Amino acid sequence: MADISDKAKWYVVHTYSGHENKVMANIEKMVENRGMQDVIQEVKVPTEEHIETKNGKRKVKERKKFPGYVMVKMIITDESWYLVRNTRGVTGFVGPGSKPVPLTNDEIKMLGVQEALPQIDIEIGDSIKVISGPFENFMGNVEDINLEKRKMKVFISMFGRETLVELDFGQVEKL
């Protein structure tokens, strides 16, 4: 492989239908055994919830969004390509010939493999004002930011002492 990028990208692997979870487990096990976590970073079988009505009872079940496919976030090297390509149950990468093609950002969003993390203009140590919720109009300093949960921990002054509270991104504005 001529152009080795040091940034992992999402690729789609075609599998035998019904073998997606086995393939995911096998790839994860081989990655762990060979210590390749930095090259093959994540393996997913995108699922969605749907409501099934059976005998008048509604049940929420999970089903595969794309049966026969597994998404792999990896850096393509000869070794990583070989490991994934030769995993039992894998029929090949999606792409022309044997060359894997990475997903575009739009495809990643559409497939729901990875949600785009929110961009905020607030950093740890910044002063903020709480604009909604029970701590409205309190001022504070950001102690921690969790992009995945869209929350931050903020020290606010309450009853004469600093108190750590967790707030949603939408509840604060930067001063």
C-alpha positions, 0 to 999 in steps of 0.5 A: 500500500503506497499511501499509508495515512497515519489517521484511521478511517472507516472502511466497510467489510462485506461478510456472510449474512448473519456472521456480522457479530462473529466477524466483529468478535474475531477481528477484535480478538485478533487485534488484541492478540497481535497488539494492533489496537493503534492500527485497527481502532474500532469495529462496529455492526450498526444497529437500530431499534424497531418496534415489533408487535406480536400477539398484541404485545409491542416489543422494542428489538434491535436489528442490524442496519446493514445486514452483511456489513461490518464497519472497521476504523483502521489505518490501512497497512499490508498487515491490517488489510491482511488481518481483516481480509482473512478473518473467517466470515469476511468476503472482502472490503467494499471498494473497486477490486481489492482496494478498500475505499474509506467512507466519506464524512457524509457516509459516516453520518448517514450510517450512524457509525460515529456521531459528529462531536459537537464543537464548542468554544469553551475550554477547561479553565474558561469562565462561564455564565449559566443561562438556564436550569436550577443554577441560572445566573451563576458564574463558574469556571470549567473544570472538565468537558465531556464531548461525547455526553455533551456535558461539562463540570463547572465549579460555581460559588454557592453558599460561600464555597466552590461547588462542582456541578455538571451542566449541559453545553446548552446551559452555559455561555462563555464570558 
